[in-house]
Structure formats: C-alpha cells, structure tokens
C-alpha cells in the first residue's frame, strides 16, 4: 500500500484514517466532516494552528475548502478529544499544551496500548498486520528529508490501526484521542533527530506489526512498550 501524500492545506492531502476509530457510520472516511477533522487534527499536531489561538469557522472553511457544517462538526469532535476548547460568546480556541495532562495521558497509554497490541496479536488478520507494516512503506524517504507531516501521519495511522485491530472498540475510543494529544508534544522530538534515529523509530513500529502478524501476544506487548520507551521489566516492578 502506498504511503499517502501529506502537506498542509495548499498541498497534497494526507489521509490519516483515524477519524473512523469511533466505529460510527456517521464518521466514515469519505465524509467531508471526517476529512476536515483529519486536516485540522494534523495542523493542530504540527503547530500550524498554535496553542491558544482563536479558530474562526469562516477562516477554517476557506482554509480547508469545506462547508461550515463540516467545520463545526469537526471542531465538535476535536473539543470532545480536548484538542480545542469551545466556549459560549468567546468562540473556539486551540487547547494549551499542558504538561500535567501529557504525563497523565502517557501513564494511561502505558497501561492501555501494550494491552491493545497484545489483543491485536490474538485478533488481527494477516492482512491487517501487513497493512500496519505497509503504513511505513515510504518511511525511509520521509526520514531522509525529515518530512514531518508524512512521519506524523504514518505514526497516527499506525497507532490507530493497532487500536482498532485489538477488537476492543471501547479501548480504541479511549486510546486514540490520547495518542492525538501526545503527538502535539512528540513533534518536538524531531528537532535535531538524525535520519538514522528516525529510521530506528520506524523499525520499532514495523517490529510491532511483525510480531502482531506472527500472533505472539507477549512479544507484541513488549514491542509496544519499547515504542513508549518503557522497559517491560520496569513496568512489571511498578
């Protein structure tokens, strides 16, 4: 599967394939509000829409070439995820970067995401595991030129795919918004990262897909812990 193209509004669009993580038909990937949601989400993560800035619906509709209804639906979903704040009379603003919230979200991910990977090893089909692996088909090229939007999109799609493959929709609905919040901080790790460091991180993700495809429950859990920078034995002592 070819890696999607991704640039901010004027350029080619990345398809993140994360909005349908709710499992609800009214957020199907082909709907305009889903596409708008994913484009706003990406710009929030990349800092194109800066923390604390006010989001004007007319401006967003023009920016993303979308209708106001789609923009409002997208902002409503992002508000539920805690990525934007909507207040009567003061409008919608981008949520601040909260380090306490980041730490708490990370602690939740350490508990949930390795378990989702283990469930995926039990429940995912070979095709689903291969699709996870193929998300990074253009990973080396993106790392070579440090294509931040493409790397972020690959990461979001991968983690959403693992969450969905767990077969536990309740866990996926909790986990994916936590990943979105964490990604706003994760992009800063690209500053100064070498091509080799980026490739090594991509390989860690591919290893998760490999062991999920092999049906190895414990190896899948441990591989996801490594992505989260947690040593499995350390978690066992916690």
C-alpha positions in Angstrom: 0.0 0.0 0.0 1.5 3.3 -1.0 2.1 5.9 1.7 -0.4 8.8 1.4 0.9 12.2 0.4 0.6 14.8 3.1 1.1 18.6 3.1 -0.8 21.4 4.8 -3.8 22.9 3.1 -2.5 24.1 -0.2 -0.5 20.9 -1.0 -1.5 17.3 -1.5 -3.6 15.8 1.3 -2.7 13.0 3.6 -5.4 10.6 4.6 -4.8 9.8 8.2 -7.5 7.2 8.5 -8.0 7.8 12.2 -11.4 9.6 12.4 -13.4 6.4 11.9 -11.8 4.9 15.1 -15.1 5.6 16.8 -16.6 2.8 14.7 -19.6 5.0 14.0 -21.0 5.2 10.5 -21.5 9.0 10.8 -17.7 9.4 10.8 -17.0 7.3 7.7 -13.7 8.3 6.0 -15.3 9.6 2.8 -17.5 12.2 4.5 -16.4 15.8 4.3 -16.5 16.4 8.0 -14.2 13.5 8.5 -11.7 14.9 6.0 -11.9 18.3 7.6 -11.4 16.8 11.1 -8.3 15.0 10.0 -6.8 18.0 8.3 -7.5 20.3 11.3 -6.1 17.5 13.6 -2.9 17.4 11.6 -2.4 21.1 11.7 -3.0 21.1 15.4 -0.4 18.5 15.9 2.1 20.2 13.6 1.5 23.6 15.4 0.2 25.2 12.2 -2.8 26.1 14.4 -1.0 27.3 17.5 -1.9 26.7 21.1 -4.2 29.4 22.5 -5.1 30.8 19.1 -8.7 31.5 18.2 -10.2 29.4 15.5 -12.6 31.3 13.2 -15.0 29.0 11.4 -15.2 31.1 8.3 -11.4 31.1 8.1 -11.2 27.3 8.6 -13.9 26.7 5.9 -11.8 28.7 3.4 -8.5 27.2 4.5 -9.8 23.6 4.1 -12.2 24.4 1.2 -15.1 23.0 3.2 -18.6 23.9 4.3 -19.3 25.5 7.7 -21.3 22.5 8.8 -18.3 20.2 8.2 -16.0 22.6 10.1 -18.4 22.8 13.0 -18.8 19.0 13.2 -15.0 18.6 13.1 -14.5 21.2 15.9 -17.1 19.5 18.0 -15.2 16.2 17.8 -11.9 17.9 18.5 -13.5 19.5 21.5 -14.6 16.1 22.8 -10.9 15.0 22.4 -9.7 18.0 24.4 -7.7 19.4 21.5 -9.8 22.6 21.2 -11.9 24.5 23.6 -15.4 25.9 22.7 -17.0 28.5 25.0 -20.2 30.5 24.5 -19.5 34.0 23.4 -15.7 33.6 23.2 -15.7 31.0 20.4 -13.2 28.2 19.8 -9.5 28.2 20.7 -6.7 25.7 20.4 -6.1 23.9 23.7 -2.9 24.8 25.5 0.0 22.3 25.7 -0.5 21.0 29.3 2.5 19.1 30.7 0.4 17.6 33.5 -2.2 16.4 31.1 0.6 14.9 28.9 2.1 13.0 31.8 -1.3 11.6 32.8 -2.1 10.7 29.3 1.2 8.9 28.9 0.6 6.9 32.1 -2.8 5.8 30.6 -1.2 4.9 27.3 1.4 2.7 29.1 -1.4 0.7 30.6 -3.7 0.5 27.6 -1.6 0.5 24.4 0.6 -2.6 25.1 -2.6 -4.4 26.0 -4.2 -3.4 22.7 -1.1 -4.7 20.9 -1.4 -8.0 22.7 -5.1 -8.2 21.8 -4.2 -7.4 18.2 -1.8 -10.4 18.2 -4.8 -12.5 19.1 -7.4 -10.9 16.9 -5.8 -9.2 13.9 -5.8 -10.9 10.5 -2.7 -11.3 8.5 -3.9 -8.7 6.1 -4.4 -6.2 9.0 -0.9 -6.8 10.3 0.5 -6.4 6.8 -1.4 -3.1 6.4 0.2 -1.9 9.7 3.6 -2.7 8.3 2.9 -1.1 5.0 2.0 2.2 6.6 5.7 2.9 6.7 6.4 1.9 3.1 7.9 5.4 2.4 9.3 5.8 5.9 13.0 5.8 4.8 12.4 8.6 2.3 10.4 10.6 4.8 13.2 10.2 7.3 15.8 11.2 4.7 14.2 14.5 4.0 12.7 14.9 7.5 9.2 15.2 6.1 7.5 15.9 9.4 3.9 15.8 8.1 4.4 12.5 6.5 6.1 11.0 9.5 3.3 12.2 11.9 0.7 10.9 9.6 2.3 7.4 9.4 2.6 7.4 13.2 -1.1 8.3 13.7 -2.3 5.8 11.2 -0.2 3.0 12.7 -1.3 3.5 16.3 -5.0 3.9 15.2 -4.6 0.6 13.2 -3.3 -1.3 16.2 -6.0 0.1 18.4 -8.7 -1.0 16.0 -7.1 -4.4 15.4 -7.3 -5.1 19.1 -11.0 -5.8 18.5 -11.9 -3.8 21.7 -13.7 -0.7 20.5 -14.0 0.7 24.0 -10.2 0.7 24.4 -9.7 2.2 20.9 -12.0 5.1 21.7 -10.0 5.9 24.8 -6.6 5.4 23.3 -6.7 7.2 20.0 -7.5 10.7 21.5 -4.7 10.2 24.0 -2.3 9.5 21.0 -3.5 12.7 19.3 -2.7 14.8 22.4 0.7 13.1 22.8 1.5 13.8 19.1 1.4 17.5 19.8 4.4 17.1 22.0 6.0 14.3 20.0 6.7 16.5 17.0 9.3 18.4 19.1 11.4 15.3 19.3 12.1 15.7 15.6 14.3 18.8 16.3 17.8 17.6 15.9 16.8 13.9 15.2 19.1 12.3 12.7 18.0 10.3 9.7 19.2 7.1 11.4 17.3 7.9 14.6 14.1 8.4 12.7 14.7 5.1 10.8 15.3 3.3 14.0 12.0 4.5 15.3 10.2 3.4 12.2 11.8 0.0 12.6 10.4 -0.2 16.1 6.9 0.3 14.7 7.5 -2.3 12.0 8.6 -4.8 14.6 5.2 -4.3 16.4 3.5 -5.2 13.1 5.7 -8.2 12.6 5.0 -9.8 16.0 1.3 -9.0 15.8 1.3 -10.7 12.4 3.0 -13.7 14.0 0.4 -13.9 16.7 2.9 -13.5 19.5 0.9 -11.9 22.3 3.7 -11.2 24.8 6.2 -10.1 22.1 3.6 -7.7 20.8 3.0 -6.2 24.3 6.8 -5.8 24.9 7.4 -4.3 21.4 4.7 -1.6 22.1 6.3 -0.9 25.5 9.6 -0.2 23.7 7.9 2.3 21.4 6.6 4.0 24.5 10.2 4.0 26.0 9.2 1.7 28.8 11.3 -1.4 29.6 8.9 -4.3 30.1 10.7 -5.4 33.3 10.5 -1.9 34.7 6.7 -1.9 34.1 6.5 -5.2 35.9 8.1 -3.7 39.0 5.7 -0.6 39.0 
